[in-house]
Amino acid sequence: MGRRSRASIAAICLLLLLGGWAVIASAANNNNSFSSVDLLRKPQSQEDSTDALAYDDSHSDGGFSSLEGMLQWAIGHSDPATLKEASQDAQRLSQNELKNRQMELKELMEKLKMPSDAQLMQIAIDDLNNFSLSLEDRQRALQELLILVEPIDNANDFNKLGGFAVVIQQLNHPDSDIRRSAAWILGEASQNNPVVQRQVLELGALAKLMKMVNSSSVEEATKALYAVSALIRSNLAGQELFYAEAGDYMLQDILSNSSIDIKLRKKAVSLVGVLTESPIENMELAELPFFSNRIFLKSVVDLTASDDLDLQEKALAAIKNLLQFGMPEPLVFKDFCGLDGALERMRQHLHNLMADEYLRDYAMDVESLRSEVEMIFLRKLGKEFQHDYIMCPSPTDATYLAQQFACCACGGLLSRGELY
């Protein structure tokens, strides 16, 4: 239930406690729904308090399910002395007065009902269309939409309300936080949703988002790149637009600039992984800019020298996909990018990290991926392993724990000579 609905409940229930609730109590007593003792009994435990709540936040229309539900909620959050006094006052009301008060309270209850998600989205959209809206209220409307568009059904209905056009307009707002929130909404709604991807792309959002990636605000740039990634993932039309807007050079600039915030660099290399996670239909691999731009490839390989394990892992995942695609020629990775040397230096670094009990498990996971990348790379080069390897023992094996630093760069394999 949203903040506004909770505030409405608090306000109306205050009116109930000032006397109106007693009308329901009196009528309920006459109908033997519950006794006067029940009325004045407060819940004895958290479970009782929960059971007393007759409204369900999961319902699309929200609110209390009945007058009795509202009464129970009010009782559970009221002072017994106040309840007793109000109940005594209610006993002095005539039957006509009771009926009139009941009708008034039923009308109040109707106002308590939570609007549907579609209604809430429309309210937020109308707020955003109000040019006199304060910056704080505009941000609040965007935050509400961020939550509302997460369910796929809501995201699919959002465009019917004109929501995406309005949110995309916010990408031009002079306030950086407003632009950031708008980009975040587009990213959330587009995740794994081809319908929304198409709608947002057709409204021209991709070019705006890519320009926002160059923002001096790290948070704005990061959310914009997140939205770009969500829009073009597994989407041929989106990826073609991305390349047409020189997206590969944008990523190259981010990845090759060590002064750029690491959060943005992580998003960038993750996007490389998205673009290389599977072959793109109806597009020749050799036509993709990633496979012909050696400077770009080197910028990805150079990330393996980072001290940040998460960034290293993301770089390895991207390199693995690039190698599995079969382009470019492996010699480009070797001679121009220096992948073989980078992988060896990374192996030594990871083995040093394994001495730290807090980093050991993570370092071993990254080492496993690094070893897999090295095996693919050597296989592409047509090289054979020079040693006779046997399978590495289980991580729980005492011999393995004692010899963990002897583990070589062959994907969980140990040479016979190194094992002893």
C-alpha positions as CSV (number, residue, x, y, z in Angstrom):
1,M,0.0,0.0,0.0
2,G,1.4,3.4,-1.0
3,R,2.3,6.3,1.3
4,R,-0.7,8.3,0.2
5,S,-3.1,5.4,0.9
6,R,-1.6,4.9,4.4
7,A,-1.9,8.6,5.1
8,S,-5.6,8.4,4.0
9,I,-6.2,5.4,6.3
10,A,-4.6,7.3,9.2
11,A,-6.8,10.4,8.6
12,I,-10.1,8.5,8.2
13,C,-9.4,6.2,11.1
14,L,-8.8,9.3,13.3
15,L,-12.3,10.4,12.4
16,L,-13.6,6.9,13.3
17,L,-11.9,7.0,16.7
18,L,-13.4,10.4,17.4
19,G,-16.9,8.8,17.4
20,G,-17.8,7.5,14.0
21,W,-16.4,4.0,14.7
22,A,-18.7,3.6,17.6
23,V,-21.7,3.7,15.3
24,I,-20.3,0.6,13.6
25,A,-19.7,-0.9,17.0
26,S,-23.2,-0.3,18.1
27,A,-24.7,-1.7,14.9
28,A,-22.3,-4.7,15.1
29,N,-23.4,-5.3,18.6
30,N,-27.1,-5.3,17.6
31,N,-26.2,-7.8,14.9
32,N,-24.2,-10.0,17.4
33,S,-21.2,-9.8,15.1
34,F,-19.0,-9.5,18.3
35,S,-19.6,-8.6,21.9
36,S,-18.7,-5.4,23.8
37,V,-15.9,-7.3,25.4
38,D,-14.5,-8.2,21.9
39,L,-14.8,-4.5,20.9
40,L,-12.6,-3.4,23.8
41,R,-10.1,-6.2,23.6
42,K,-6.8,-5.3,22.0
43,P,-4.8,-7.9,20.1
44,Q,-2.6,-10.0,22.5
45,S,0.1,-10.8,20.0
46,Q,1.6,-9.8,16.8
47,E,-0.2,-12.7,15.1
48,D,-3.5,-11.5,16.5
49,S,-2.8,-8.0,15.3
50,T,-2.1,-9.3,11.9
51,D,-5.3,-11.4,11.8
52,A,-7.3,-8.3,12.8
53,L,-6.3,-6.5,9.6
54,A,-9.0,-7.1,7.1
55,Y,-7.4,-5.3,4.2
56,D,-5.0,-7.0,1.9
57,D,-2.2,-5.0,0.3
58,S,-2.0,-7.6,-2.5
59,H,-5.4,-6.8,-3.9
60,S,-5.4,-4.5,-6.9
61,D,-8.3,-2.4,-5.5
62,G,-6.9,-2.3,-2.0
63,G,-8.6,-0.8,1.0
64,F,-10.5,-2.5,3.8
65,S,-12.7,-5.5,2.8
66,S,-15.6,-4.5,5.1
67,L,-16.8,-2.2,7.9
68,E,-15.9,-4.9,10.4
69,G,-12.4,-5.0,8.9
70,M,-12.0,-1.2,9.4
71,L,-13.3,-1.5,13.0
72,Q,-10.9,-4.3,13.9
73,W,-8.0,-2.3,12.5
74,A,-9.1,0.8,14.5
75,I,-9.5,-1.2,17.7
76,G,-6.1,-2.7,17.3
77,H,-4.5,0.7,17.1
78,S,-6.6,2.6,19.7
79,D,-6.6,3.5,23.4
80,P,-9.1,1.3,25.4
81,A,-10.3,4.3,27.4
82,T,-11.1,6.3,24.3
83,L,-13.0,3.3,22.8
84,K,-15.1,2.8,26.0
85,E,-16.1,6.5,26.1
86,A,-17.0,6.5,22.4
87,S,-19.0,3.3,22.8
88,Q,-21.1,4.9,25.6
89,D,-21.8,7.9,23.5
90,A,-23.0,5.7,20.7
91,Q,-25.5,4.0,22.9
92,R,-27.4,7.3,23.2
93,L,-28.0,7.6,19.4
94,S,-31.4,6.8,17.9
95,Q,-31.8,4.2,15.2
96,N,-32.2,6.9,12.5
97,E,-29.0,8.6,13.7
98,L,-27.2,5.3,13.7
99,K,-28.3,4.6,10.1
100,N,-27.3,8.1,9.0
101,R,-23.8,7.7,10.6
102,Q,-23.4,4.3,9.0
103,M,-24.1,5.7,5.6
104,E,-21.5,8.4,6.2
105,L,-18.9,5.9,7.2
106,K,-19.6,3.7,4.2
107,E,-18.8,6.7,2.0
108,L,-15.6,7.3,3.9
109,M,-14.7,3.6,3.4
110,E,-15.1,3.9,-0.4
111,K,-12.5,6.7,-0.3
112,L,-10.1,4.4,1.5
113,K,-10.0,1.8,-1.3
114,M,-6.6,1.7,-3.0
115,P,-6.7,2.6,-6.7
116,S,-5.7,-0.1,-9.2
117,D,-2.1,-0.1,-10.6
118,A,-3.5,1.4,-13.9
119,Q,-5.1,4.2,-12.0
120,L,-1.9,4.9,-10.0
121,M,0.1,4.9,-13.2
122,Q,-2.3,7.4,-14.7
123,I,-2.1,9.6,-11.7
124,A,1.7,9.7,-11.9
125,I,1.6,10.3,-15.6
126,D,-0.9,13.2,-15.1
127,D,1.5,14.6,-12.4
128,L,4.4,14.5,-14.8
129,N,2.3,16.3,-17.4
130,N,1.7,19.1,-14.9
131,F,4.4,21.7,-15.7
132,S,3.8,23.5,-12.4
133,L,4.6,20.4,-10.4
134,S,7.3,20.9,-7.8
135,L,10.7,19.1,-8.3
136,E,10.0,17.0,-5.2
137,D,6.6,15.9,-6.4
138,R,7.9,15.1,-9.9
139,Q,10.6,12.9,-8.4
140,R,8.0,11.2,-6.2
141,A,5.8,10.5,-9.3
142,L,8.8,8.9,-11.0
143,Q,9.7,6.8,-8.0
144,E,6.1,5.5,-7.9
145,L,6.3,4.6,-11.6
146,L,9.6,2.8,-11.0
147,I,7.8,0.4,-8.7
148,L,4.7,0.2,-10.8
149,V,6.3,-0.7,-14.1
150,E,8.3,-3.6,-12.7
151,P,5.5,-6.2,-13.2
152,I,5.4,-7.2,-16.8
153,D,1.7,-6.7,-17.2
154,N,1.9,-3.2,-15.9
155,A,4.9,-2.5,-18.2
156,N,2.9,-3.8,-21.2
157,D,0.0,-1.5,-20.3
158,F,2.1,1.6,-19.6
159,N,2.4,2.7,-23.2
160,K,-1.4,2.5,-23.7
161,L,-1.6,5.3,-21.0
162,G,1.0,7.4,-22.9
163,G,3.4,6.7,-20.1
164,F,6.6,6.0,-22.1
165,A,6.3,9.2,-24.1
166,V,5.9,11.2,-20.9
167,V,8.9,9.5,-19.2
168,I,11.1,9.9,-22.2
169,Q,10.3,13.6,-22.1
170,Q,11.8,13.7,-18.6
171,L,15.2,12.7,-20.1
172,N,15.4,16.3,-21.3
173,H,14.7,17.7,-17.8
174,P,17.3,20.2,-16.5
175,D,17.6,18.3,-13.2
176,S,20.0,15.4,-13.2
177,D,18.1,13.3,-10.7
178,I,14.9,13.6,-12.7
179,R,16.8,12.4,-15.8
180,R,18.3,9.5,-13.8
181,S,15.0,8.3,-12.5
182,A,13.4,8.5,-16.0
183,A,16.2,6.4,-17.4
184,W,15.9,3.9,-14.6
185,I,12.2,3.5,-15.3
186,L,12.9,2.8,-19.0
187,G,15.5,0.2,-18.0
188,E,13.2,-1.6,-15.5
189,A,10.3,-1.7,-17.9
190,S,12.4,-3.0,-20.8
191,Q,14.2,-5.8,-19.0
192,N,13.5,-9.1,-20.9
193,N,10.4,-7.5,-22.5
194,P,10.4,-7.4,-26.3
195,V,7.1,-5.5,-26.4
196,V,8.3,-2.7,-24.3
197,Q,11.7,-2.7,-26.0
198,R,10.1,-2.1,-29.3
199,Q,7.8,0.6,-28.0
200,V,10.6,2.6,-26.3
201,L,12.9,2.2,-29.3
202,E,10.2,3.5,-31.6
203,L,9.9,6.6,-29.4
204,G,13.5,7.4,-30.0
205,A,14.8,6.9,-26.5
206,L,18.0,5.1,-27.3
207,A,19.9,8.0,-28.8
208,K,18.9,10.2,-25.8
209,L,20.1,7.6,-23.3
210,M,23.4,7.1,-25.1
211,K,24.0,10.8,-24.8
212,M,23.2,10.7,-21.1
213,V,26.0,8.1,-20.7
214,N,28.4,11.0,-21.1
215,S,26.9,12.9,-18.2
216,S,29.2,14.3,-15.5
217,S,26.9,12.7,-13.0
218,V,28.0,9.1,-12.4
219,E,24.6,8.0,-11.2
220,E,22.8,9.5,-14.2
221,A,25.4,7.9,-16.6
222,T,25.2,4.5,-14.9
223,K,21.4,4.4,-15.0
224,A,21.4,5.5,-18.7
225,L,23.8,2.7,-19.6
226,Y,21.6,0.3,-17.6
227,A,18.6,1.4,-19.7
228,V,20.6,1.1,-23.0
229,S,21.6,-2.5,-22.1
230,A,18.0,-3.4,-21.2
231,L,16.7,-2.0,-24.5
232,I,19.1,-3.8,-26.8
233,R,19.5,-7.2,-25.1
234,S,18.5,-9.9,-27.5
235,N,17.0,-7.2,-29.7
236,L,18.4,-7.1,-33.3
237,A,16.7,-3.7,-34.1
238,G,18.0,-2.2,-30.9
239,Q,21.6,-3.4,-31.5
240,E,21.6,-2.1,-35.1
241,L,20.5,1.3,-33.7
242,F,23.2,1.0,-31.1
243,Y,25.9,0.4,-33.7
244,A,24.5,3.2,-35.9
245,E,25.0,5.6,-33.0
246,A,28.6,4.5,-32.6
247,G,27.9,2.5,-29.5
248,D,31.1,0.5,-29.8
249,Y,33.2,3.7,-29.7
250,M,31.2,4.9,-26.7
251,L,32.1,1.6,-24.8
252,Q,35.7,1.8,-25.9
253,D,36.0,5.3,-24.5
254,I,34.6,4.2,-21.2
255,L,36.6,1.0,-20.9
256,S,39.9,2.5,-21.9
257,N,39.7,5.5,-19.5
258,S,40.8,4.4,-16.1
259,S,39.7,7.7,-14.5
260,I,36.1,6.9,-15.2
261,D,34.1,5.7,-12.2
262,I,34.4,1.9,-11.8
263,K,30.6,1.5,-11.6
264,L,30.2,2.9,-15.1
265,R,33.1,0.7,-16.4
266,K,31.4,-2.4,-14.9
267,K,28.1,-1.5,-16.7
268,A,30.0,-1.0,-19.9
269,V,31.9,-4.3,-19.9
270,S,28.6,-6.0,-18.9
271,L,27.0,-4.5,-22.0
272,V,29.9,-6.0,-24.0
273,G,28.9,-9.4,-22.5
274,V,25.3,-8.7,-23.5
275,L,26.2,-8.0,-27.1
276,T,28.5,-11.0,-27.3
277,E,26.4,-13.6,-25.4
278,S,24.9,-15.1,-28.5
279,P,25.2,-14.8,-32.3
280,I,22.9,-12.1,-33.7
281,E,20.5,-13.4,-36.3
282,N,20.7,-12.1,-39.9
283,M,24.0,-10.4,-39.2
284,E,27.5,-11.6,-40.2
285,L,29.9,-11.8,-37.3
286,A,32.6,-10.0,-39.3
287,E,30.3,-7.0,-39.8
288,L,30.0,-6.4,-36.1
289,P,32.3,-3.5,-35.0
290,F,33.5,-5.4,-31.9
291,F,35.3,-7.9,-34.1
292,S,37.1,-5.5,-36.3
293,N,38.1,-2.8,-33.7
294,R,41.4,-4.1,-32.2
295,I,41.7,-1.0,-29.9
296,F,38.3,-1.9,-28.5
297,L,39.3,-5.5,-27.9
298,K,42.5,-4.4,-26.2
299,S,40.5,-2.2,-23.9
300,V,38.5,-5.2,-22.8
301,V,41.6,-7.3,-22.2
302,D,43.3,-4.6,-20.2
303,L,40.5,-4.7,-17.7
304,T,41.9,-8.0,-16.4
305,A,44.6,-6.0,-14.8
306,S,42.1,-4.3,-12.5
307,D,42.3,-4.8,-8.7
308,D,38.5,-5.2,-8.7
309,L,37.5,-8.8,-8.9
310,D,34.0,-8.1,-10.1
311,L,35.4,-6.0,-13.0
312,Q,37.9,-8.8,-13.8
313,E,35.1,-11.4,-13.8
314,K,33.0,-9.3,-16.2
315,A,35.9,-8.7,-18.5
316,L,36.6,-12.5,-18.6
317,A,33.0,-13.3,-19.4
318,A,33.1,-10.8,-22.3
319,I,36.4,-12.2,-23.6
320,K,35.1,-15.8,-23.4
321,N,32.1,-14.9,-25.6
322,L,34.3,-13.1,-28.1
323,L,36.6,-16.1,-28.3
324,Q,33.6,-18.5,-28.7
325,F,32.2,-16.4,-31.6
326,G,35.3,-17.3,-33.6
327,M,36.1,-13.7,-34.5
328,P,38.5,-12.0,-34.6
329,E,41.5,-14.2,-35.3
330,P,43.1,-15.5,-32.1
331,L,46.4,-14.0,-33.1
332,V,44.8,-10.5,-32.7
333,F,44.2,-11.4,-29.1
334,K,47.7,-12.7,-28.7
335,D,49.9,-10.3,-30.7
336,F,47.9,-7.0,-30.4
337,C,45.9,-7.4,-27.1
338,G,48.5,-9.5,-25.2
339,L,45.8,-11.9,-23.9
340,D,48.3,-14.7,-23.0
341,G,50.4,-12.4,-20.8
342,A,47.3,-10.8,-19.3
343,L,45.9,-14.2,-18.3
344,E,49.2,-15.3,-16.7
345,R,49.5,-12.1,-14.7
346,M,45.9,-12.6,-13.6
347,R,46.6,-16.1,-12.5
348,Q,49.4,-15.0,-10.3
349,H,47.3,-12.2,-8.8
350,L,44.3,-14.6,-8.1
351,H,46.6,-17.1,-6.4
352,N,47.9,-14.4,-4.1
353,L,44.3,-13.4,-3.2
354,M,43.6,-17.0,-2.3
355,A,45.8,-16.5,0.8
356,D,43.0,-14.2,2.1
357,E,40.4,-16.4,3.7
358,Y,37.7,-13.8,3.0
359,L,38.6,-13.6,-0.7
360,R,39.6,-17.2,-1.3
361,D,36.2,-18.6,-2.5
362,Y,35.6,-15.6,-4.8
363,A,39.1,-15.7,-6.2
364,M,38.8,-19.4,-6.9
365,D,35.6,-18.8,-8.8
366,V,37.2,-16.1,-10.9
367,E,40.3,-18.4,-11.4
368,S,38.0,-21.1,-12.7
369,L,36.6,-18.7,-15.3
370,R,40.1,-17.5,-16.1
371,S,41.3,-21.0,-16.7
372,E,38.3,-21.7,-19.0
373,V,39.1,-18.6,-21.0
374,E,42.7,-19.7,-21.3
375,M,41.8,-23.2,-22.5
376,I,39.5,-21.7,-25.2
377,F,42.2,-19.3,-26.2
378,L,44.9,-22.0,-26.5
379,R,42.5,-24.2,-28.4
380,K,41.8,-21.4,-30.8
381,L,45.5,-21.0,-31.3
382,G,45.8,-24.7,-32.0
383,K,48.2,-25.4,-29.1
384,E,48.4,-28.5,-27.0
385,F,49.1,-28.6,-23.3
386,Q,52.7,-29.5,-22.7
387,H,52.0,-31.6,-19.6
388,D,50.2,-34.7,-18.6
389,Y,47.4,-33.4,-16.4
390,I,45.1,-35.2,-14.0
391,M,41.8,-33.9,-12.6
392,C,42.2,-31.6,-9.6
393,P,40.9,-33.2,-6.3
394,S,37.7,-31.9,-4.7
395,P,38.0,-28.5,-2.8
396,T,37.2,-30.5,0.4
397,D,40.2,-32.8,-0.2
398,A,43.0,-32.1,2.4
399,T,45.6,-32.6,-0.3
400,Y,44.0,-29.9,-2.5
401,L,43.7,-27.4,0.4
402,A,47.4,-27.9,1.1
403,Q,48.3,-27.6,-2.5
404,Q,45.9,-24.9,-3.6
405,F,48.6,-22.5,-4.7
406,A,50.1,-25.1,-7.0
407,C,46.9,-25.1,-9.1
408,C,47.9,-24.0,-12.6
409,A,46.0,-22.1,-15.2
410,C,44.4,-25.1,-16.9
411,G,40.8,-24.9,-15.5
412,G,40.9,-27.0,-12.3
413,L,43.7,-29.2,-13.4
414,L,47.0,-30.1,-11.8
415,S,50.1,-31.5,-13.5
416,R,51.3,-34.8,-12.0
417,G,54.6,-33.1,-11.1
418,E,52.9,-30.2,-9.4
419,L,50.6,-32.3,-7.3
420,Y,53.4,-33.8,-5.3
